[in-house]
Amino acid sequence: MNLKRAGVFSLIALLMAGFKAHTQDYQLELEPVRFVLPAYSEQYSDREVTLAPDEYELAEKLKSLLSRKDFKKVSEELATFYNIELSPALLMIKAQVHFSLKEYSNAEKVYKFVLKRKPQLVRAHQDLGQLYLINEDFEKAQIHFSNAIAYGSNSAMIHGQLGYLNLHKNGAFSALYAYQKAYSLEPENEQWQQGLLTSLVKAKMFPSALALLSELITKNKQKQSYWLTKAAIHLETQQSDKALTSLEYALLLGDLSHQNLLIMINLHFEQSQYDRAVALLKANVSKQTLEFSDVRSYLYWLNSANRWEDSEWLLQQFIGSDALTHIDKSTIAYTQAQILEANGKLVEADKLYKEALHNNANNEQALLSYAHLLLQQKDYIAAEQMFLRSEAFNSVNLHAMLGRAQLYINTDDIQSAYSLLLDVKNKYPDTQGIQNKIDILANIVSVQDANNL
């Protein structure tokens, strides 16, 4: 029976043409949550603690010195007293002066002494937390900020700093309340906006994060980080088209990082927006140093769309580079072979496929493409070997099996083709149209068996 007349050849080819690359999971680079260094407030008040009656005269003297910021003299005056002799009010001044003079060890001792006498003193917890924050003792800082809030602190700075520590030590959910409180107290503070937004995103509370972003963008459309965060959320929720829109806005506001630009180009390729992808690539190739590993996937997309000139241009950016590995050289030779094959230069393509496999014997795409070229040239023995080698790789296993089935059809070995397609169905039951192909071959096998009888 004439197999082409039976339609098997074109059906197998159609099945093989259905291959598409899987989309990738992308991680955009976002603006990190900034560390809020304590802006120490030199406020020497007795709002939470009161002076003893016999301290009024000394307090007036200290007040005069403090107004002139003569902290050294204040420290000397208070050093003439034992801590046990001073009220919590003067002890707080003593600790704060040590803090101002960056005498952190002395300040810590006095704050601890105060807290033994007044464990619920909010300002002591706040100051001690900031002291530990400066000294990068984050665990202790976290404890004292928590205590300050528990005892009634309404400071946006303290809530924000606790939010930062919780975010980096305990995760996003633990940071949410602290950042929400800081944001509610100082809604125009960009650090609290950023911290709250980051916490919402990391907690995967995307509707809330998008609602906050909408509010922030309404106030300031020119802040690039907002659009990048919006793009990241859309990527996380598998909305690539919306992610691209946000990335395009971000690009209008300034250059993107190397990683973000590559992701943007990849997304354009995945959505078959080849002109925009190539335009971005050409506009930025001179601005940023591209590694061949950055653009390897681009070659696949360009070749799958038959954009051979663009592939050739991209290859020219790397040919001759000393930084190329054997794997890189294999990919380049393989891509050049595809370009030559597309232009009908099969002899030259054959040589470059061999070069690709010489540089990397495990280049599965080169193995598969070379097998198809050998099949086209009717070098069936060599083609079968290449298909069998290709089948060892999961990424091309299905298409290598289909290619070998096509080879058996071309050589009228229908029984082998039929058996192989049954294996394909068992291994890949969701392959579109596979049962129809099996049925066609089964009919041909039955006819052949009947003729043999």
PyMOL commands that set and color helices and strands:
alter all, ss='L'
color gray80, all
select helices_A, chain A and resi 3-6+8-16+53-67+71-79+83-85+88-100+104-117+122-134+138-150+156-169+172-185+190-202+206-219+224-236+240-252+258-270+274-284+292-304+308-316+326-342+346-359+364-376+380-390+397-410+414-427+434-452
alter helices_A, ss='H'
color red, helices_A
deselect
rebuild
show_as cartoon
